[in-house]
Amino acid sequence: QVQLVAPSQAPFLGGSPVLMTIVDFVGSETRYGAGLAALEEALLSANARVFFTIGSATSEGSGLVVSETPVPPANLPANAKSYDLTFTAPPTPGSVDGVSTLTVRVGSTTLSLDNTLAEPFFEYVGTKLLHVIPPTGMLNPGSGGLELTLAVANIDSTSFSVNIGDQVCEIIGTTVLSVAFGTQTNIVCKAPEFPRIVAGDIPLSVTSGFSTFTTTWTYTLPPDPYVDVQTITVDGLNEPWAAANKGGSKMQVTVRNMAPGFGQEYDEFRCGFGVFSTSALEADTTVPCQYVEIGNDVRLTLDTPSRAATSSSKFRVWHMKGGAEVGLVEVDKDGNDAAIEFRDLSVPSIPMVAPSEAPARGGSVVLVALAGAPDALGTDPVTCFVISAGACTVHGVVKLSDWEAKGAGYAELLTNPTFSAFLASSSVATSDGYAAVARAARETAQLTLDP
């Protein structure tokens, strides 16, 4: 079983010392015990040979020495031994580059090698382009171009030219490293910007003298900007809605991927609300937006429309440069229309209930946030219904401030045995749900004209 081949590469001329570690078995029920060819025989009689084969051409390694591995592999079976074969790699078979197969012969018998852990292969590396780092990148207008490193193996030159697409990749510098397969010359060049229309795989070549090596390099476009609706805050509350019929609110929202390096130009933003027949910028339907750059994004601050009608409105962002429109951002992360809801908080509404589901047998105590219904705190009784199920029992009505402060109204509610018993036995999830209902009620209250 082959455990190791190191190094596994060399230049055309060979000459590299190679270590090959193989585990073989000894004992009465093994090849060696049966008198067949095995590495133990090679260890004792020094009759082993190693061969390198590419296609139909074969060369023999020289100076082969077989010895027991000084530190055997872990978990070595009791009837196994580890052998180190050290030898010198010959020149490449057939005078071609490529991967050669290693075979070990003991006497006149070629051993069958298990390659589960390591492949018995050895590569002869000629003069070629090894790789380009990074293999992909952005070259869009505004990116400033990108530095590329091209690694070339075994080239005896210090003069190069590099081309990418139909442009010159200006060489910044070169370094030469000594490696197992000979030398590696790293060429660093600066790729220029390209039009977005040519994005994709583009040709890349490096030339030295009469030798040219070619490959393809992937030019990727930057991500498109979008409105991150999850970042919308209205009057400090992280909710994608604002109060209608109100004198406007302070809104903040983040537009992602608006970096100049992504090709996005701007010195001004304008934001629009409403259902537009076109995407054209209309000055009378937009408001200016202050902006702050945060990494690749911009954070916009603006005022929502005063006395907006109750609706779900599209939200659009125009970026401007020198007073002229440059681009429009009108979708969310998923490519849907970005939108904000304007809610009429002057009419009764239920911002939230918890729990939102319960066993069919009934008996669960549900907390309901009720907004825009001041009469509920009066003397008239409050009734409620579960649609398709019927009437439910109202255990009490508590003002939000009383609930939050655990005031008199809350204390009176605790005297209700049904509520107090349910509260005492409720789960953490139920308690968290009640807290969320209270928060929803508070957020709704803060967005009304009269909190």
C-alpha positions in Angstrom: 0.0 0.0 0.0 1.5 3.3 -1.1 1.6 5.8 1.8 3.7 8.6 0.3 5.5 9.9 -2.7 7.5 13.1 -2.0 8.2 15.2 -3.9 5.7 14.2 -6.6 7.0 16.6 -9.2 10.3 17.4 -10.9 11.6 19.3 -14.0 12.3 17.5 -17.4 15.9 16.7 -16.5 14.9 14.8 -13.3 17.7 14.5 -10.8 15.4 15.1 -7.8 15.7 12.7 -4.8 12.4 11.0 -4.2 11.0 9.2 -1.1 8.3 6.5 -1.6 6.8 4.9 1.5 5.1 1.5 1.1 3.4 -0.8 3.7 3.8 -4.5 2.9 3.0 -7.6 4.9 5.3 -10.3 6.4 4.6 -13.6 8.0 3.5 -17.2 7.1 0.3 -16.2 5.3 1.7 -13.4 3.1 3.5 -13.2 -0.2 6.8 -13.2 1.6 5.9 -16.2 3.7 4.8 -18.0 0.5 8.2 -17.3 -1.2 6.8 -14.7 -3.6 8.2 -11.3 -4.4 7.8 -8.8 -1.5 9.5 -5.7 -0.2 11.0 -7.7 2.7 13.0 -9.7 0.1 14.1 -6.4 -1.5 15.2 -5.2 2.0 17.3 -8.3 2.5 18.7 -8.9 -1.0 18.7 -5.4 -2.5 17.1 -6.6 -5.8 14.3 -3.9 -6.2 14.0 -1.4 -9.1 11.6 1.5 -9.6 10.3 2.7 -13.1 8.7 5.8 -14.4 6.3 5.4 -17.4 4.6 8.0 -19.6 2.7 6.4 -22.4 4.9 3.7 -24.0 8.2 5.3 -22.7 9.8 4.1 -19.5 12.8 5.3 -17.5 14.4 3.7 -14.4 15.1 5.6 -11.2 18.7 5.4 -10.0 20.4 4.7 -6.6 17.4 2.9 -5.1 17.8 2.0 -1.4 15.1 0.1 0.6 15.0 0.5 4.3 12.5 0.2 7.2 10.6 3.4 7.9 12.2 5.0 11.0 8.8 6.1 12.4 6.2 3.6 11.1 2.6 4.9 10.3 0.1 4.9 13.2 -2.2 1.9 13.5 0.2 -0.4 11.5 -1.1 -4.0 11.6 1.0 -6.5 13.6 1.9 -8.5 10.5 2.9 -5.4 8.4 6.0 -3.4 8.0 6.6 0.1 6.5 9.4 0.5 3.9 11.1 3.6 2.6 12.3 3.5 -1.0 14.7 6.4 -1.8 15.9 7.0 -5.3 16.7 9.7 -7.9 14.2 10.6 -10.5 15.4 10.0 -14.1 14.9 12.4 -17.0 11.3 12.5 -18.2 10.5 9.3 -20.2 10.0 10.1 -23.9 11.3 13.7 -23.4 7.7 14.9 -22.8 6.0 16.6 -19.8 3.2 14.8 -18.0 2.3 12.4 -15.2 4.3 9.2 -15.0 3.2 6.0 -13.3 5.6 4.6 -10.7 6.0 0.8 -10.6 8.2 -1.2 -8.2 9.8 -4.5 -9.3 11.4 -7.0 -7.0 13.5 -9.5 -8.9 11.5 -10.2 -12.1 8.1 -9.5 -10.5 6.2 -6.1 -10.6 4.4 -5.5 -7.3 0.7 -4.7 -7.3 0.4 -1.4 -5.4 -2.8 -0.3 -3.5 -3.2 3.5 -4.1 -5.9 4.0 -1.5 -3.9 6.5 0.5 -1.5 7.9 -2.1 -1.3 7.7 -5.9 1.9 6.1 -7.3 2.3 9.0 -9.8 5.1 11.4 -10.5 4.7 14.5 -12.6 7.3 16.0 -14.9 6.7 19.7 -15.3 7.8 21.5 -18.4 7.5 25.1 -19.3 3.9 26.1 -18.9 1.4 28.5 -17.3 0.5 26.9 -14.0 -2.3 29.2 -12.7 -3.6 32.7 -12.3 -4.5 34.2 -9.0 -7.3 35.3 -8.5 -9.0 33.1 -11.1 -12.0 35.4 -11.2 -12.6 39.1 -10.4 -14.3 42.4 -11.2 -13.0 44.6 -13.9 -16.1 46.8 -14.4 -15.9 50.5 -14.9 -15.2 52.1 -11.5 -13.4 49.0 -10.1 -9.9 50.5 -10.8 -8.8 47.2 -12.4 -7.3 44.3 -10.6 -3.8 42.9 -9.9 -3.3 39.4 -11.3 -0.4 37.0 -10.5 0.5 34.5 -13.3 2.7 31.6 -12.3 4.9 30.1 -15.1 7.0 26.9 -14.5 10.5 26.4 -15.7 11.0 29.4 -18.0 14.5 30.8 -18.5 13.5 34.4 -19.1 12.9 37.6 -17.3 11.2 39.4 -20.2 7.4 39.0 -20.5 4.3 40.6 -21.9 0.8 39.8 -20.7 -2.5 40.5 -22.5 -6.0 40.1 -21.2 -8.9 40.4 -23.7 -7.8 43.0 -26.2 -5.9 45.0 -23.6 -2.3 44.9 -22.2 -2.0 43.8 -18.6 0.7 46.1 -17.4 3.5 44.2 -15.6 4.3 45.4 -12.1 7.0 43.0 -11.2 8.3 39.4 -11.3 9.8 37.0 -8.8 11.4 33.6 -9.3 11.0 30.8 -6.7 12.9 27.5 -6.4 10.4 24.7 -6.1 10.3 20.9 -6.3 9.6 20.8 -10.1 12.3 23.4 -10.9 11.4 27.1 -10.9 8.2 29.1 -10.7 8.2 32.6 -12.1 5.4 34.8 -10.6 4.4 37.7 -12.9 2.3 40.4 -11.3 0.3 42.6 -13.7 -2.5 45.2 -13.5 -5.5 44.3 -15.6 -7.5 47.4 -16.8 -11.2 48.0 -16.5 -13.5 46.6 -19.2 -17.0 47.4 -20.3 -19.7 45.4 -18.5 -20.8 43.9 -21.8 -17.7 41.7 -22.1 -18.1 40.0 -18.7 -17.5 36.3 -18.7 -14.6 34.2 -19.8 -12.0 36.3 -21.6 -8.6 35.2 -23.1 -5.4 35.7 -21.1 -1.9 35.1 -22.4 1.7 35.5 -21.4 4.5 35.7 -24.0 8.2 35.4 -23.6 10.3 35.4 -26.7 8.7 32.9 -29.2 6.7 31.1 -26.4 3.1 32.1 -25.7 0.9 30.4 -23.0 -2.8 31.0 -23.1 -5.8 30.4 -20.8 -9.1 32.0 -20.0 -9.9 34.3 -17.0 -13.4 34.9 -15.7 -14.5 38.6 -15.5 -17.4 38.8 -13.0 -19.8 41.7 -12.6 -20.4 43.3 -9.2 -23.7 42.5 -7.4 -26.6 44.8 -8.3 -27.8 47.4 -5.7 -31.1 46.7 -3.9 -33.2 48.3 -1.1 -32.7 46.3 2.1 -36.2 46.6 3.4 -35.2 44.8 6.6 -33.2 47.9 7.6 -36.1 50.3 7.3 -36.7 52.3 10.5 -39.5 54.8 11.0 -39.1 57.2 13.9 -36.5 54.9 15.3 -38.6 51.7 15.1 -37.3 48.9 12.9 -40.6 48.3 11.0 -41.3 48.6 7.2 -44.4 50.8 7.8 -45.3 54.3 8.8 -48.3 56.1 10.1 -50.7 57.5 7.5 -52.6 60.8 8.1 -49.6 62.1 10.0 -47.3 65.0 9.5 -44.5 62.8 8.1 -42.0 60.6 9.9 -38.2 60.3 9.9 -37.2 57.2 7.9 -33.9 55.5 7.4 -33.1 52.7 5.0 -29.9 51.0 3.6 -29.2 50.5 -0.1 -26.8 47.6 -0.6 -24.0 47.4 -3.2 -23.8 51.1 -4.0 -20.0 51.3 -3.9 -18.2 53.4 -6.5 -16.0 50.4 -7.0 -19.1 48.5 -8.2 -19.5 51.2 -10.9 -22.2 53.1 -9.0 -21.9 56.9 -9.4 -23.6 59.4 -7.2 -23.3 62.7 -5.3 -27.0 63.0 -4.5 -30.0 60.7 -3.8 -33.7 61.3 -4.3 -36.4 58.9 -2.9 -40.0 58.4 -4.1 -43.2 56.9 -2.7 -46.3 55.7 -4.5 -47.5 53.8 -7.5 -45.8 55.3 -10.6 -46.9 54.7 -14.2 -43.3 54.9 -15.2 -39.9 54.7 -13.6 -39.0 58.2 -14.7 -37.7 60.6 -12.0 -40.4 63.1 -11.2 -39.2 66.0 -9.0 -42.7 66.7 -7.6 -43.1 63.1 -6.3 -39.6 62.7 -4.7 -37.8 63.9 -1.7 -34.1 64.5 -1.1 -32.2 61.9 0.9 -29.2 62.5 3.1 -26.7 59.6 2.8 -23.8 58.1 4.6 -21.5 55.6 3.0 -21.0 52.4 5.0 -18.6 50.0 3.3 -20.2 49.1 0.0 -23.6 50.4 1.1 -25.3 53.8 1.7 -27.6 54.6 4.6 -30.3 57.0 3.5 -32.2 59.4 5.9 -35.4 61.0 4.6 -38.9 62.3 5.6 -42.0 60.2 4.6 -44.8 62.1 2.9 -47.0 64.3 5.1 -50.6 63.0 5.5 -49.9 60.0 3.3 -53.0 57.9 2.2 -53.4 54.5 3.7 -51.7 52.2 1.2 -48.7 49.9 0.4 -46.4 52.2 -1.7 -43.5 51.4 -3.9 -40.3 52.8 -2.7 -37.7 54.0 -5.2 -34.2 55.5 -4.9 -32.6 57.5 -7.7 -28.9 58.2 -7.6 -27.7 61.4 -9.2 -24.5 62.8 -10.4 -24.0 66.5 -11.2 -27.8 67.0 -11.1 -28.5 64.3 -13.7 -30.1 60.9 -13.1 -27.6 58.0 -13.2 -29.6 55.1 -12.0 -32.7 53.8 -10.2 -32.9 51.2 -7.4 -36.4 49.9 -6.9 -36.2 46.2 -5.9 -35.5 44.3 -2.6 -33.0 41.5 -2.1 -35.3 39.0 -3.8 -35.9 41.2 -6.9 -39.4 42.2 -5.8 -40.7 45.7 -5.7 -39.4 47.5 -2.6 -42.3 48.8 -0.7 -43.4 50.6 2.5 -46.8 50.4 4.1 -48.7 53.5 5.3 -51.1 52.5 8.1 -54.1 54.4 9.3 -53.6 54.3 13.1 -56.7 56.4 13.8 -59.0 53.4 13.2 -59.1 50.3 15.5 -56.5 47.7 14.6 -54.9 44.6 16.1 -51.1 44.8 15.7 -50.4 41.4 17.2 -51.8 38.5 19.2 -50.0 35.8 21.2 -50.1 32.9 21.2 -51.1 32.8 17.5 -52.2 29.2 17.7 -53.7 26.9 20.3 -55.2 23.4 20.8 -58.6 22.8 19.3 -60.0 22.1 22.8 -59.8 25.8 23.7 -58.9 27.2 27.1 -55.8 29.1 26.0 -55.5 32.7 27.3 -54.7 35.0 24.4 -53.2 38.5 24.7 -54.4 40.9 22.1 -52.8 44.3 21.3 -55.7 46.6 20.4 -54.9 50.1 18.9 -57.1 53.0 18.0 -60.0 51.9 20.2 -60.1 54.2 23.3 -63.7 53.2 24.0 -62.3 49.8 25.0 -61.2 51.4 28.3 -64.7 52.7 29.0 -67.5 51.2 30.9 -69.1 49.3 28.0 -68.2 45.6 27.9 -65.8 44.4 25.3 -66.6 41.3 23.3 -64.5 39.3 20.9 -65.0 36.5 18.4 -62.8 33.9 16.8 -63.9 33.7 13.2 -65.5 30.3 12.4 -65.2 29.3 16.1 -67.5 31.7 18.0 -67.4 34.0 20.9 -64.5 34.0 23.4 -64.4 35.2 27.0 -62.8 38.5 27.8 -61.0 38.4 31.1 -60.0 42.0 31.2 -58.9 45.1 29.4 -55.6 46.8 30.6 -54.1 50.1 29.4 -50.7 49.6 27.8 -49.0 51.8 30.4 -50.6 49.8 33.2 -49.4 46.5 31.6 -45.9 47.8 31.3 -45.7 49.3 34.8 -47.6 46.3 36.4 -50.0 49.0 37.7 -53.5 48.9 39.1 -55.2 47.5 36.0 -52.6 44.7 35.7 -53.0 43.9 39.4 -56.8 43.7 39.0 -56.3 41.3 36.0 -54.2 39.0 38.2 -57.3 38.6 40.5 -59.0 36.7 37.7 -58.3 33.0 38.6 -58.3 31.8 35.0 -55.7 34.4 33.9 -53.5 34.0 36.9 -53.6 30.2 36.7 -52.7 30.2 33.0 -49.9 32.8 33.6 -48.4 30.7 36.4 -48.2 27.6 34.2 -47.3 29.2 30.9 -44.2 28.3 29.0 -41.2 30.5 28.2 -42.6 30.7 24.6 -45.9 32.1 25.9 -44.2 34.6 28.1 -42.0 35.7 25.2 -45.1 36.0 23.0 -46.8 38.3 25.6 -43.7 40.5 25.7 -43.8 40.7 21.9 -47.4 41.8 22.0 -46.6 44.6 24.4 -43.7 45.8 22.2 -46.0 45.8 19.2 -48.5 47.9 21.1 -45.9 50.3 22.2 -44.4 50.7 18.7 -47.9 51.3 17.3 -48.6 53.9 20.0 -45.4 55.8 19.3 -46.4 56.1 15.7 -49.8 57.6 16.4 -50.6 61.3 16.7 -51.4 60.8 20.4 -49.1 58.1 21.9 
